[in-house]
Amino acid sequence: MQLKDQRIVITGGTGGIGRVLTEELAARGARLCHLARNHDHAESPKDIRVKRTENSLVLYCDIGRAEQREEALNAVERAWGGVDILINLAGVLDFRPFQDEDPVMLQRILQINVEAPMQLARAVLPGMLERGRGRIVNVGSMFGSIGFPYFAAYSASKFALRGYSQALRRELAGTGVGVSYVSPRAVNTPLNPPVVHEMAARGMMRMDQPGPVAQGIVRAIEKDL
């Protein structure tokens, strides 16, 4: 897939991996729309704010809220007429014994890591299928294949995202719409709490830098992996 002029919606584009990823995509001439969380301006659909330049959009919204997802995608449709690639990168992580998990945080992890990617994909798929081309990119984690202590809720969400991605990929075979599931190891970004960085420093896990991970995501898109 050639990325020049592709209309790309990305969640989590302002995070550690996301910043590098958007630079890589912009360098290839893609048109980028960030669905970015702004805690001061994301309380209702009418509070969604739009920043626009020639090849980029920033929509401040909460992808965990159905009405804001809908309003954001409507704004993309009005601006660009559709979405060619959806990259679900945003994620929420909480490191703690499961019995101490905050019920509100548990719900948030499932909303952002599982429900939002599925609902966003469901919303953009009709247009992709009608055009006979497109790609859904779900960024998971190695914890979607390995259940790691104190990551129970996060691991459960990434296991779900991996299973969903595999099923959707098979479902869409032959339609021209592809599905990529990218599963990085722990990445040196602010998403991980200090204890995770300490575990990496002690050799208990390996931690990658954002650059190679972002490049791997771009490669998966370009090579239809």
Protein Blocks (a to p, Z undefined) as FASTA:
>chain_A
ZZehpacddehklmmklmmmmmmmmmnopacddddddfklombfklpccdddfkbccddd
dfkbmklmmmmmmmmmmmnopafbdcdfbccdddddfklpcfklmmmmmmmmmmmmmmmm
mmmmmmmmmnopacddddddfklmbccehilmmmmmmmmmmmmmmmmmmmmgonlpacdd
ddddddddfklcfklmmmmmnopaccddfklmmmmmmmmmmnoZZ
